[in-house]
Structures are given as structure tokens and as C-alpha cells.
Amino acid sequence: MELKKINERATEERVRRFFKNDFKRWMLLSGTSLADLQSPSINDMPSSPSYGNSNEEKLAANIDAKTIVAEVVRVVNSLEDRQRKTITLHHLQGRDVTEVSVAIQRTDRQFYRILNKAYIEFAYGYQIESLLVYRDVVTS
């Protein structure tokens, strides 16, 4: 069995957009703060009974969001140490490139190399949706 080849640049960009756009929305929907990211709780029960479809939809969206946030934390925690630290500082804590570069003791250019490699590893590990972009393989 042959593995499909991935388009690394397109995959990196998809993961970058995921963290920049989608993940921020999931964080807001889940009610999770940056301080909670190390051990997110996905078993919150509503404090009062919910009535009607609107409340049920909100609760379902909240549960979905908490599941996604927990999956992101799981995958990030499974990355190699420097990759984990880079994504955590840059995307989860919102630190800029220079701050992260200093924290990981690398140049800005090395930071981007580490981050791009982390994006690829993250895309392979993330199970909720596929973030991998495959190359079109033409056989003749």
C-alpha cells in the first residue's frame, strides 16, 4: 500500500488558518480560556435545565467546541518538545515571533522552520477533520 504524498506548503497553510481562524472561534464557543488549555474539561453539565431547541443547539455547539479544543491540546502535547513549545507559545498563548524565538533560543528563521514542521505533524495527528492536503498524483 502506497501512502499518498502530501502537499506540505498547502497543509502548512491549512493548519495555520485553522489556528488563526477556526481554533479561536472554537475556544470562544467552548468558554475555554488560555489558562484552561493544559487540561480542558469536556464534561461540564448545564447548571440549569435547558428548554427548547435554541438551548439544545447552544449546548451541543459548546460540547463540540470543547471536544475540538481537547483534541487540539492532545495533539499539541504529543508533538516533539520544541514543536509543542512553539505552537503553544505562538498560537495558544498569542506570543509574537520574536518572543517565541527567544523562548526557544532560535532565530526567527529557525522558528518558522520549526513551526512549519509542527504544522505538518499536527495535521497528521489531528483526528476530528483532515487538515492534510494531498498532491494530485498523475500516473502515466
MOPERA-V45945 format. One record per pair of residues at least 4 apart in sequence whose C-alpha atoms are under 8 Angstrom apart, sorted by the first residue. I is the first residue (numbers start at 1). J is the second residue. If there is no record, write none. Layout:
i={I;I}
j={J;J}
This chain:
i={4;4;5;5;5;6;6;6;6;6;7;7;7;7;7;8;8;8;9;10;10;11;11;11;11;11;11;11;12;12;12;12;13;14;14;14;14;15;15;15;15;15;15;16;16;17;17;18;18;19;19;19;20;20;21;22;23;23;24;25;26;26;26;26;26;27;27;27;27;27;27;28;29;29;29;30;30;30;30;30;30;30;31;32;32;32;32;33;34;34;36;37;37;37;37;38;39;39;40;40;40;41;41;42;42;42;42;46;46;50;50;51;51;52;53;54;55;56;57;58;59;60;61;62;63;64;65;66;67;68;68;69;70;71;71;71;71;72;72;73;74;75;75;75;75;76;76;76;76;77;78;79;79;79;79;79;80;81;82;82;82;83;83;83;83;83;84;84;85;85;86;86;86;86;86;86;87;87;87;87;88;88;89;89;89;89;90;90;90;90;90;91;95;95;96;97;97;97;98;98;99;100;100;101;101;101;101;101;101;102;102;106;106;107;108;109;110;111;112;113;114;115;116;117;118;119;120;120;121;122;123;123;123;124;124;126;126}
j={134;135;134;135;137;11;132;133;134;135;11;132;133;134;135;12;120;133;13;14;133;15;119;120;123;131;132;133;16;116;119;120;17;18;131;132;133;19;119;120;122;123;131;20;119;21;22;22;23;23;24;91;24;91;25;26;27;69;28;29;30;65;66;68;69;31;32;33;65;66;69;32;61;62;65;61;62;63;64;65;66;69;62;36;37;40;66;37;92;93;40;69;70;73;92;73;70;73;66;69;70;66;70;63;66;67;70;50;59;55;56;55;56;56;57;58;59;60;61;62;63;64;65;66;67;68;69;70;71;72;128;73;74;75;126;127;128;76;126;77;78;79;122;125;126;84;87;88;122;84;84;83;84;118;121;122;84;85;86;104;114;87;114;115;117;118;88;118;89;104;90;100;104;111;114;115;91;92;115;118;92;93;93;94;95;100;94;95;96;97;100;95;99;100;100;101;108;111;102;108;103;104;111;105;106;107;108;110;111;106;107;110;111;111;112;113;114;115;116;117;118;119;120;121;122;123;124;132;125;126;130;131;132;131;132;130;131}
